[in-house]
Amino acid sequence: MTTRFHGNDPLWKLRHALAGVGLALLLAVFAAALAGRVLGDALGDSYSVRLTIYLALLTYVVVGAGVLFATVARHETRPLSVGRVATWFASLWVWPLLLAARAGRRG
C-alpha cells in the first residue's frame, strides 16, 4: 500500500532533487559565510562589509537553488550520492551560466 502512495506523490518523485538541493544549499550557506569573512577581511575588515558580502552571496545561492530546482528537478532521477550533492553545490554557484547555456541550445 505504501508503494502505491509513493507512486502518486509528486514530492516522492522529486525526493532525490529535494535532498540534493537541500544539502547543497546547506553547504552553500557555510561557504557563503566563509567567503564573506575572507572577502570582508580583505576589503575592509569591518563587520558590515562581511555581513553585506555574506547576505549578497546567500541571496545569490538561495535564488539559484530555486531556479535550478524549478528547471532541473523533474529530470533528476538518480539516487543521492556525494557526487550528486557536489554537482548541485557547484551548480548553485554557476547557475546563471547554466541557464545561459540552456537558453543558447534552445535558440
Sequence and secondary structure as in RCSB ss.txt:
>XXXX:A:sequence
MTTRFHGNDPLWKLRHALAGVGLALLLAVFAAALAGRVLGDALGDSYSVRLTIYLALLTYVVVGAGVLFATVARH
ETRPLSVGRVATWFASLWVWPLLLAARAGRRG
>XXXX:A:secstr
 HHHHHHH HHHHTHHHHHHHHHHHHHHHHHHHHHHHHHHHHHT  HHHHHHHHHHHHHHHHHHHHHHHHHHGGG
  S   HHHHHHHHHHHHHHHHHHHHHHHHH 
